Amino acid sequence: MTVLVAYNESPQGEAAMRAAVTEAVRRRQELAVLVLTPQADRKVPAALAHLLDAIPPTVTMAPITFRAEQADVADAIVDRAEAVSAQLVVIGSRKHSTVGTFLVGSTTQQVLLDSPAPVLVVKASYA
């Protein structure tokens, strides 16, 4: 059983990471991290490394994976959720305008519709 977090280097990504760690601890589940920003060298971004250092030792970590540059973001999240049999998917969302509040961002909407597991959408203010 796994909590998957879709991480990018942003306030929303950091908030998603913190929420995912909280959920992994609460559920006593493994934590899987999908880095959304393609990394040619597959090196963990410094901001993520800092967050990983703060994860409690009771949380088991799956190997960190990276979105391929040609892969659609939403498809990459859904594919990884299926691959790890995620019980929860955690994604960050930025604040939208009045119209955007009614219409969820297209990536978030696609993940909500296609995810094989429940999705927790976190705003940057969670951090």
CNS distance restraints for C-alpha pairs under 8 A (distance, minus, plus):
assign (resid   1 and name CA) (resid  29 and name CA) 5.62 0.50 0.50
assign (resid   1 and name CA) (resid  30 and name CA) 6.38 0.50 0.50
assign (resid   1 and name CA) (resid  84 and name CA) 8.00 0.50 0.50
assign (resid   1 and name CA) (resid  85 and name CA) 6.70 0.50 0.50
assign (resid   1 and name CA) (resid  86 and name CA) 6.28 0.50 0.50
assign (resid   1 and name CA) (resid  87 and name CA) 6.03 0.50 0.50
assign (resid   2 and name CA) (resid  24 and name CA) 7.58 0.50 0.50
assign (resid   2 and name CA) (resid  29 and name CA) 5.29 0.50 0.50
assign (resid   2 and name CA) (resid  30 and name CA) 4.66 0.50 0.50
assign (resid   2 and name CA) (resid  31 and name CA) 5.70 0.50 0.50
assign (resid   2 and name CA) (resid  32 and name CA) 6.69 0.50 0.50
assign (resid   2 and name CA) (resid  84 and name CA) 6.68 0.50 0.50
assign (resid   2 and name CA) (resid  85 and name CA) 6.64 0.50 0.50
assign (resid   2 and name CA) (resid  86 and name CA) 4.69 0.50 0.50
assign (resid   2 and name CA) (resid  87 and name CA) 5.57 0.50 0.50
assign (resid   2 and name CA) (resid  88 and name CA) 7.00 0.50 0.50
assign (resid   3 and name CA) (resid  20 and name CA) 6.58 0.50 0.50
assign (resid   3 and name CA) (resid  23 and name CA) 7.26 0.50 0.50
assign (resid   3 and name CA) (resid  24 and name CA) 5.94 0.50 0.50
assign (resid   3 and name CA) (resid  29 and name CA) 6.48 0.50 0.50
assign (resid   3 and name CA) (resid  30 and name CA) 6.17 0.50 0.50
assign (resid   3 and name CA) (resid  31 and name CA) 4.99 0.50 0.50
assign (resid   3 and name CA) (resid  32 and name CA) 6.11 0.50 0.50
assign (resid   3 and name CA) (resid  86 and name CA) 5.58 0.50 0.50
assign (resid   3 and name CA) (resid  87 and name CA) 5.88 0.50 0.50
assign (resid   3 and name CA) (resid  88 and name CA) 4.92 0.50 0.50
assign (resid   3 and name CA) (resid  89 and name CA) 6.02 0.50 0.50
assign (resid   3 and name CA) (resid  90 and name CA) 7.47 0.50 0.50
assign (resid   4 and name CA) (resid  20 and name CA) 7.21 0.50 0.50
assign (resid   4 and name CA) (resid  31 and name CA) 6.00 0.50 0.50
assign (resid   4 and name CA) (resid  32 and name CA) 4.70 0.50 0.50
assign (resid   4 and name CA) (resid  33 and name CA) 5.89 0.50 0.50
assign (resid   4 and name CA) (resid  34 and name CA) 7.30 0.50 0.50
assign (resid   4 and name CA) (resid  80 and name CA) 8.00 0.50 0.50
assign (resid   4 and name CA) (resid  81 and name CA) 6.49 0.50 0.50
assign (resid   4 and name CA) (resid  84 and name CA) 7.96 0.50 0.50
assign (resid   4 and name CA) (resid  86 and name CA) 6.02 0.50 0.50
assign (resid   4 and name CA) (resid  87 and name CA) 7.91 0.50 0.50
assign (resid   4 and name CA) (resid  88 and name CA) 6.23 0.50 0.50
assign (resid   4 and name CA) (resid  89 and name CA) 4.81 0.50 0.50
assign (resid   4 and name CA) (resid  90 and name CA) 6.13 0.50 0.50
assign (resid   5 and name CA) (resid  16 and name CA) 6.59 0.50 0.50
assign (resid   5 and name CA) (resid  17 and name CA) 6.20 0.50 0.50
assign (resid   5 and name CA) (resid  20 and name CA) 5.96 0.50 0.50
assign (resid   5 and name CA) (resid  31 and name CA) 7.57 0.50 0.50
assign (resid   5 and name CA) (resid  32 and name CA) 6.29 0.50 0.50
assign (resid   5 and name CA) (resid  33 and name CA) 5.07 0.50 0.50
assign (resid   5 and name CA) (resid  34 and name CA) 6.18 0.50 0.50
assign (resid   5 and name CA) (resid  89 and name CA) 5.87 0.50 0.50
assign (resid   5 and name CA) (resid  90 and name CA) 4.69 0.50 0.50
assign (resid   5 and name CA) (resid  91 and name CA) 6.11 0.50 0.50
assign (resid   6 and name CA) (resid  13 and name CA) 7.30 0.50 0.50
assign (resid   6 and name CA) (resid  16 and name CA) 7.34 0.50 0.50
assign (resid   6 and name CA) (resid  17 and name CA) 7.81 0.50 0.50
assign (resid   6 and name CA) (resid  33 and name CA) 6.20 0.50 0.50
assign (resid   6 and name CA) (resid  34 and name CA) 4.92 0.50 0.50
assign (resid   6 and name CA) (resid  35 and name CA) 6.18 0.50 0.50
assign (resid   6 and name CA) (resid  36 and name CA) 6.42 0.50 0.50
assign (resid   6 and name CA) (resid  77 and name CA) 6.60 0.50 0.50
assign (resid   6 and name CA) (resid  89 and name CA) 7.62 0.50 0.50
assign (resid   6 and name CA) (resid  90 and name CA) 6.33 0.50 0.50
assign (resid   6 and name CA) (resid  91 and name CA) 5.34 0.50 0.50
assign (resid   6 and name CA) (resid  92 and name CA) 7.61 0.50 0.50
assign (resid   7 and name CA) (resid  13 and name CA) 4.77 0.50 0.50
assign (resid   7 and name CA) (resid  14 and name CA) 7.20 0.50 0.50
assign (resid   7 and name CA) (resid  16 and name CA) 6.91 0.50 0.50
assign (resid   7 and name CA) (resid  17 and name CA) 6.59 0.50 0.50
assign (resid   7 and name CA) (resid  33 and name CA) 6.73 0.50 0.50
assign (resid   7 and name CA) (resid  34 and name CA) 5.95 0.50 0.50
assign (resid   7 and name CA) (resid  35 and name CA) 4.92 0.50 0.50
assign (resid   7 and name CA) (resid  36 and name CA) 5.79 0.50 0.50
assign (resid   7 and name CA) (resid  91 and name CA) 7.30 0.50 0.50
assign (resid   7 and name CA) (resid  92 and name CA) 7.78 0.50 0.50
assign (resid   8 and name CA) (resid  12 and name CA) 7.71 0.50 0.50
assign (resid   8 and name CA) (resid  13 and name CA) 4.78 0.50 0.50
assign (resid   8 and name CA) (resid  14 and name CA) 7.59 0.50 0.50
assign (resid   8 and name CA) (resid  35 and name CA) 5.93 0.50 0.50
assign (resid   8 and name CA) (resid  36 and name CA) 5.36 0.50 0.50
assign (resid   8 and name CA) (resid  37 and name CA) 5.95 0.50 0.50
assign (resid   9 and name CA) (resid  13 and name CA) 5.76 0.50 0.50
assign (resid   9 and name CA) (resid  14 and name CA) 7.03 0.50 0.50
assign (resid   9 and name CA) (resid  37 and name CA) 7.77 0.50 0.50
assign (resid   9 and name CA) (resid  45 and name CA) 7.80 0.50 0.50
assign (resid   9 and name CA) (resid  47 and name CA) 6.81 0.50 0.50
assign (resid   9 and name CA) (resid  48 and name CA) 7.39 0.50 0.50
assign (resid  10 and name CA) (resid  14 and name CA) 6.22 0.50 0.50
assign (resid  11 and name CA) (resid  15 and name CA) 6.15 0.50 0.50
assign (resid  11 and name CA) (resid 124 and name CA) 5.16 0.50 0.50
assign (resid  11 and name CA) (resid 127 and name CA) 7.69 0.50 0.50
assign (resid  12 and name CA) (resid  16 and name CA) 6.11 0.50 0.50
assign (resid  12 and name CA) (resid  91 and name CA) 7.98 0.50 0.50
assign (resid  12 and name CA) (resid  92 and name CA) 4.54 0.50 0.50
assign (resid  12 and name CA) (resid  93 and name CA) 5.81 0.50 0.50
assign (resid  12 and name CA) (resid  94 and name CA) 6.26 0.50 0.50
assign (resid  12 and name CA) (resid 122 and name CA) 7.12 0.50 0.50
assign (resid  12 and name CA) (resid 123 and name CA) 5.94 0.50 0.50
assign (resid  12 and name CA) (resid 124 and name CA) 4.31 0.50 0.50
assign (resid  13 and name CA) (resid  17 and name CA) 6.15 0.50 0.50
assign (resid  13 and name CA) (resid  91 and name CA) 7.30 0.50 0.50
assign (resid  13 and name CA) (resid  92 and name CA) 5.43 0.50 0.50
assign (resid  13 and name CA) (resid 124 and name CA) 7.65 0.50 0.50
assign (resid  14 and name CA) (resid  18 and name CA) 6.25 0.50 0.50
assign (resid  14 and name CA) (resid  48 and name CA) 7.93 0.50 0.50
assign (resid  14 and name CA) (resid  51 and name CA) 7.80 0.50 0.50
assign (resid  14 and name CA) (resid  92 and name CA) 7.99 0.50 0.50
assign (resid  14 and name CA) (resid 124 and name CA) 7.45 0.50 0.50
assign (resid  14 and name CA) (resid 127 and name CA) 6.74 0.50 0.50
assign (resid  15 and name CA) (resid  19 and name CA) 6.15 0.50 0.50
assign (resid  15 and name CA) (resid  92 and name CA) 6.59 0.50 0.50
assign (resid  15 and name CA) (resid 122 and name CA) 6.51 0.50 0.50
assign (resid  15 and name CA) (resid 123 and name CA) 6.78 0.50 0.50
assign (resid  15 and name CA) (resid 124 and name CA) 5.28 0.50 0.50
assign (resid  15 and name CA) (resid 125 and name CA) 7.17 0.50 0.50
assign (resid  15 and name CA) (resid 126 and name CA) 5.40 0.50 0.50
assign (resid  15 and name CA) (resid 127 and name CA) 4.54 0.50 0.50
assign (resid  16 and name CA) (resid  20 and name CA) 6.00 0.50 0.50
assign (resid  16 and name CA) (resid  90 and name CA) 5.92 0.50 0.50
assign (resid  16 and name CA) (resid  91 and name CA) 5.41 0.50 0.50
assign (resid  16 and name CA) (resid  92 and name CA) 4.97 0.50 0.50
assign (resid  16 and name CA) (resid 121 and name CA) 7.66 0.50 0.50
assign (resid  16 and name CA) (resid 122 and name CA) 5.74 0.50 0.50
assign (resid  16 and name CA) (resid 123 and name CA) 7.79 0.50 0.50
assign (resid  16 and name CA) (resid 124 and name CA) 7.84 0.50 0.50
assign (resid  17 and name CA) (resid  21 and name CA) 6.20 0.50 0.50
assign (resid  17 and name CA) (resid  51 and name CA) 7.66 0.50 0.50
assign (resid  17 and name CA) (resid  90 and name CA) 7.78 0.50 0.50
assign (resid  18 and name CA) (resid  22 and name CA) 6.28 0.50 0.50
assign (resid  18 and name CA) (resid  51 and name CA) 7.98 0.50 0.50
assign (resid  18 and name CA) (resid 127 and name CA) 6.60 0.50 0.50
assign (resid  19 and name CA) (resid  23 and name CA) 6.18 0.50 0.50
assign (resid  19 and name CA) (resid  90 and name CA) 7.39 0.50 0.50
assign (resid  19 and name CA) (resid 122 and name CA) 7.46 0.50 0.50
assign (resid  19 and name CA) (resid 126 and name CA) 7.58 0.50 0.50
assign (resid  20 and name CA) (resid  24 and name CA) 6.03 0.50 0.50
assign (resid  20 and name CA) (resid  31 and name CA) 7.44 0.50 0.50
assign (resid  20 and name CA) (resid  90 and name CA) 6.00 0.50 0.50
assign (resid  21 and name CA) (resid  25 and name CA) 6.17 0.50 0.50
assign (resid  21 and name CA) (resid  31 and name CA) 7.09 0.50 0.50
assign (resid  21 and name CA) (resid  55 and name CA) 6.86 0.50 0.50
assign (resid  21 and name CA) (resid  59 and name CA) 7.88 0.50 0.50
assign (resid  22 and name CA) (resid  26 and name CA) 6.12 0.50 0.50
assign (resid  23 and name CA) (resid  27 and name CA) 5.87 0.50 0.50
assign (resid  24 and name CA) (resid  28 and name CA) 5.49 0.50 0.50
assign (resid  24 and name CA) (resid  29 and name CA) 4.85 0.50 0.50
assign (resid  24 and name CA) (resid  30 and name CA) 6.24 0.50 0.50
assign (resid  24 and name CA) (resid  31 and name CA) 6.04 0.50 0.50
assign (resid  24 and name CA) (resid  59 and name CA) 6.79 0.50 0.50
assign (resid  25 and name CA) (resid  29 and name CA) 6.74 0.50 0.50
assign (resid  25 and name CA) (resid  58 and name CA) 7.45 0.50 0.50
assign (resid  25 and name CA) (resid  59 and name CA) 6.31 0.50 0.50
assign (resid  28 and name CA) (resid  59 and name CA) 7.30 0.50 0.50
assign (resid  29 and name CA) (resid  59 and name CA) 7.15 0.50 0.50
assign (resid  29 and name CA) (resid  60 and name CA) 7.29 0.50 0.50
assign (resid  30 and name CA) (resid  59 and name CA) 6.24 0.50 0.50
assign (resid  30 and name CA) (resid  60 and name CA) 4.82 0.50 0.50
assign (resid  30 and name CA) (resid  61 and name CA) 5.68 0.50 0.50
assign (resid  30 and name CA) (resid  62 and name CA) 6.62 0.50 0.50
assign (resid  31 and name CA) (resid  59 and name CA) 6.93 0.50 0.50
assign (resid  31 and name CA) (resid  60 and name CA) 6.24 0.50 0.50
assign (resid  31 and name CA) (resid  61 and name CA) 4.98 0.50 0.50
assign (resid  31 and name CA) (resid  62 and name CA) 5.98 0.50 0.50
assign (resid  32 and name CA) (resid  61 and name CA) 6.12 0.50 0.50
assign (resid  32 and name CA) (resid  62 and name CA) 4.89 0.50 0.50
assign (resid  32 and name CA) (resid  63 and name CA) 6.83 0.50 0.50
assign (resid  32 and name CA) (resid  64 and name CA) 6.49 0.50 0.50
assign (resid  32 and name CA) (resid  84 and name CA) 7.80 0.50 0.50
assign (resid  33 and name CA) (resid  62 and name CA) 7.40 0.50 0.50
assign (resid  33 and name CA) (resid  63 and name CA) 7.56 0.50 0.50
assign (resid  33 and name CA) (resid  64 and name CA) 5.16 0.50 0.50
assign (resid  33 and name CA) (resid  65 and name CA) 6.37 0.50 0.50
assign (resid  34 and name CA) (resid  64 and name CA) 6.18 0.50 0.50
assign (resid  34 and name CA) (resid  65 and name CA) 4.94 0.50 0.50
assign (resid  34 and name CA) (resid  66 and name CA) 5.53 0.50 0.50
assign (resid  34 and name CA) (resid  67 and name CA) 6.85 0.50 0.50
assign (resid  34 and name CA) (resid  77 and name CA) 7.36 0.50 0.50
assign (resid  34 and name CA) (resid  80 and name CA) 7.51 0.50 0.50
assign (resid  35 and name CA) (resid  64 and name CA) 7.42 0.50 0.50
assign (resid  35 and name CA) (resid  65 and name CA) 6.18 0.50 0.50
assign (resid  35 and name CA) (resid  66 and name CA) 4.69 0.50 0.50
assign (resid  35 and name CA) (resid  67 and name CA) 6.12 0.50 0.50
assign (resid  36 and name CA) (resid  66 and name CA) 6.26 0.50 0.50
assign (resid  36 and name CA) (resid  67 and name CA) 5.17 0.50 0.50
assign (resid  36 and name CA) (resid  73 and name CA) 6.79 0.50 0.50
assign (resid  37 and name CA) (resid  66 and name CA) 7.32 0.50 0.50
assign (resid  37 and name CA) (resid  67 and name CA) 6.61 0.50 0.50
assign (resid  37 and name CA) (resid  69 and name CA) 7.89 0.50 0.50
assign (resid  38 and name CA) (resid  42 and name CA) 7.96 0.50 0.50
assign (resid  38 and name CA) (resid  66 and name CA) 6.18 0.50 0.50
assign (resid  38 and name CA) (resid  67 and name CA) 5.43 0.50 0.50
assign (resid  38 and name CA) (resid  68 and name CA) 5.75 0.50 0.50
assign (resid  38 and name CA) (resid  69 and name CA) 5.24 0.50 0.50
assign (resid  39 and name CA) (resid  43 and name CA) 6.52 0.50 0.50
assign (resid  39 and name CA) (resid  66 and name CA) 6.84 0.50 0.50
assign (resid  39 and name CA) (resid  67 and name CA) 7.96 0.50 0.50
assign (resid  42 and name CA) (resid  66 and name CA) 6.88 0.50 0.50
assign (resid  44 and name CA) (resid  48 and name CA) 6.58 0.50 0.50
assign (resid  44 and name CA) (resid  49 and name CA) 6.27 0.50 0.50
assign (resid  45 and name CA) (resid  49 and name CA) 6.22 0.50 0.50
assign (resid  46 and name CA) (resid  50 and name CA) 6.27 0.50 0.50
assign (resid  47 and name CA) (resid  51 and name CA) 6.57 0.50 0.50
assign (resid  48 and name CA) (resid  52 and name CA) 6.08 0.50 0.50
assign (resid  49 and name CA) (resid  53 and name CA) 6.25 0.50 0.50
assign (resid  50 and name CA) (resid  54 and name CA) 6.94 0.50 0.50
assign (resid  51 and name CA) (resid  55 and name CA) 6.97 0.50 0.50
assign (resid  55 and name CA) (resid  59 and name CA) 6.93 0.50 0.50
assign (resid  67 and name CA) (resid  71 and name CA) 6.60 0.50 0.50
assign (resid  67 and name CA) (resid  73 and name CA) 7.41 0.50 0.50
assign (resid  67 and name CA) (resid  76 and name CA) 6.21 0.50 0.50
assign (resid  71 and name CA) (resid  75 and name CA) 6.96 0.50 0.50
assign (resid  71 and name CA) (resid  76 and name CA) 6.18 0.50 0.50
assign (resid  72 and name CA) (resid  76 and name CA) 6.06 0.50 0.50
assign (resid  73 and name CA) (resid  77 and name CA) 6.35 0.50 0.50
assign (resid  73 and name CA) (resid 107 and name CA) 6.93 0.50 0.50
assign (resid  74 and name CA) (resid  78 and name CA) 6.23 0.50 0.50
assign (resid  74 and name CA) (resid 107 and name CA) 5.31 0.50 0.50
assign (resid  74 and name CA) (resid 108 and name CA) 7.34 0.50 0.50
assign (resid  74 and name CA) (resid 110 and name CA) 6.16 0.50 0.50
assign (resid  74 and name CA) (resid 111 and name CA) 5.54 0.50 0.50
assign (resid  75 and name CA) (resid  79 and name CA) 5.89 0.50 0.50
assign (resid  75 and name CA) (resid 111 and name CA) 7.69 0.50 0.50
assign (resid  76 and name CA) (resid  80 and name CA) 6.06 0.50 0.50
assign (resid  77 and name CA) (resid  81 and name CA) 6.12 0.50 0.50
assign (resid  77 and name CA) (resid 111 and name CA) 7.16 0.50 0.50
assign (resid  78 and name CA) (resid  82 and name CA) 6.28 0.50 0.50
assign (resid  78 and name CA) (resid 111 and name CA) 6.40 0.50 0.50
assign (resid  78 and name CA) (resid 114 and name CA) 6.68 0.50 0.50
assign (resid  78 and name CA) (resid 115 and name CA) 5.28 0.50 0.50
assign (resid  78 and name CA) (resid 116 and name CA) 7.24 0.50 0.50
assign (resid  79 and name CA) (resid  83 and name CA) 6.17 0.50 0.50
assign (resid  80 and name CA) (resid  84 and name CA) 6.19 0.50 0.50
assign (resid  81 and name CA) (resid  85 and name CA) 5.84 0.50 0.50
assign (resid  81 and name CA) (resid  86 and name CA) 4.96 0.50 0.50
assign (resid  81 and name CA) (resid  89 and name CA) 6.91 0.50 0.50
assign (resid  81 and name CA) (resid 115 and name CA) 7.16 0.50 0.50
assign (resid  81 and name CA) (resid 116 and name CA) 6.96 0.50 0.50
assign (resid  81 and name CA) (resid 117 and name CA) 7.46 0.50 0.50
assign (resid  82 and name CA) (resid  86 and name CA) 6.51 0.50 0.50
assign (resid  82 and name CA) (resid 116 and name CA) 6.52 0.50 0.50
assign (resid  86 and name CA) (resid 116 and name CA) 7.72 0.50 0.50
assign (resid  86 and name CA) (resid 117 and name CA) 6.26 0.50 0.50
assign (resid  87 and name CA) (resid 117 and name CA) 5.45 0.50 0.50
assign (resid  87 and name CA) (resid 118 and name CA) 6.95 0.50 0.50
assign (resid  88 and name CA) (resid 117 and name CA) 5.43 0.50 0.50
assign (resid  88 and name CA) (resid 118 and name CA) 5.20 0.50 0.50
assign (resid  88 and name CA) (resid 119 and name CA) 5.88 0.50 0.50
assign (resid  88 and name CA) (resid 120 and name CA) 7.22 0.50 0.50
assign (resid  89 and name CA) (resid 115 and name CA) 7.85 0.50 0.50
assign (resid  89 and name CA) (resid 117 and name CA) 6.52 0.50 0.50
assign (resid  89 and name CA) (resid 118 and name CA) 6.27 0.50 0.50
assign (resid  89 and name CA) (resid 119 and name CA) 4.69 0.50 0.50
assign (resid  89 and name CA) (resid 120 and name CA) 6.12 0.50 0.50
assign (resid  90 and name CA) (resid 119 and name CA) 5.78 0.50 0.50
assign (resid  90 and name CA) (resid 120 and name CA) 4.74 0.50 0.50
assign (resid  90 and name CA) (resid 121 and name CA) 6.01 0.50 0.50
assign (resid  90 and name CA) (resid 122 and name CA) 7.32 0.50 0.50
assign (resid  91 and name CA) (resid 108 and name CA) 7.77 0.50 0.50
assign (resid  91 and name CA) (resid 119 and name CA) 7.40 0.50 0.50
assign (resid  91 and name CA) (resid 120 and name CA) 6.36 0.50 0.50
assign (resid  91 and name CA) (resid 121 and name CA) 5.10 0.50 0.50
assign (resid  91 and name CA) (resid 122 and name CA) 6.19 0.50 0.50
assign (resid  92 and name CA) (resid 121 and name CA) 5.62 0.50 0.50
assign (resid  92 and name CA) (resid 122 and name CA) 4.72 0.50 0.50
assign (resid  92 and name CA) (resid 123 and name CA) 5.80 0.50 0.50
assign (resid  92 and name CA) (resid 124 and name CA) 6.97 0.50 0.50
assign (resid  93 and name CA) (resid 105 and name CA) 7.98 0.50 0.50
assign (resid  93 and name CA) (resid 108 and name CA) 7.35 0.50 0.50
assign (resid  93 and name CA) (resid 121 and name CA) 6.36 0.50 0.50
assign (resid  93 and name CA) (resid 122 and name CA) 5.89 0.50 0.50
assign (resid  93 and name CA) (resid 123 and name CA) 5.20 0.50 0.50
assign (resid  93 and name CA) (resid 124 and name CA) 7.11 0.50 0.50
assign (resid  94 and name CA) (resid 123 and name CA) 6.02 0.50 0.50
assign (resid  94 and name CA) (resid 124 and name CA) 6.67 0.50 0.50
assign (resid  95 and name CA) (resid 101 and name CA) 7.72 0.50 0.50
assign (resid  95 and name CA) (resid 123 and name CA) 7.15 0.50 0.50
assign (resid  96 and name CA) (resid 100 and name CA) 4.61 0.50 0.50
assign (resid  96 and name CA) (resid 101 and name CA) 5.30 0.50 0.50
assign (resid  96 and name CA) (resid 104 and name CA) 7.98 0.50 0.50
assign (resid  97 and name CA) (resid 101 and name CA) 5.93 0.50 0.50
assign (resid  98 and name CA) (resid 102 and name CA) 6.89 0.50 0.50
assign (resid  99 and name CA) (resid 103 and name CA) 6.36 0.50 0.50
assign (resid 100 and name CA) (resid 104 and name CA) 6.01 0.50 0.50
assign (resid 100 and name CA) (resid 105 and name CA) 7.00 0.50 0.50
assign (resid 104 and name CA) (resid 108 and name CA) 6.49 0.50 0.50
assign (resid 104 and name CA) (resid 109 and name CA) 5.82 0.50 0.50
assign (resid 105 and name CA) (resid 109 and name CA) 5.99 0.50 0.50
assign (resid 106 and name CA) (resid 110 and name CA) 6.07 0.50 0.50
assign (resid 107 and name CA) (resid 111 and name CA) 6.24 0.50 0.50
assign (resid 108 and name CA) (resid 112 and name CA) 6.09 0.50 0.50
assign (resid 108 and name CA) (resid 121 and name CA) 7.95 0.50 0.50
assign (resid 109 and name CA) (resid 113 and name CA) 6.17 0.50 0.50
assign (resid 110 and name CA) (resid 114 and name CA) 5.94 0.50 0.50
assign (resid 111 and name CA) (resid 115 and name CA) 5.33 0.50 0.50
assign (resid 111 and name CA) (resid 119 and name CA) 7.72 0.50 0.50
assign (resid 112 and name CA) (resid 118 and name CA) 7.83 0.50 0.50
assign (resid 112 and name CA) (resid 119 and name CA) 6.22 0.50 0.50
assign (resid 115 and name CA) (resid 119 and name CA) 7.27 0.50 0.50
assign (resid 122 and name CA) (resid 126 and name CA) 6.63 0.50 0.50
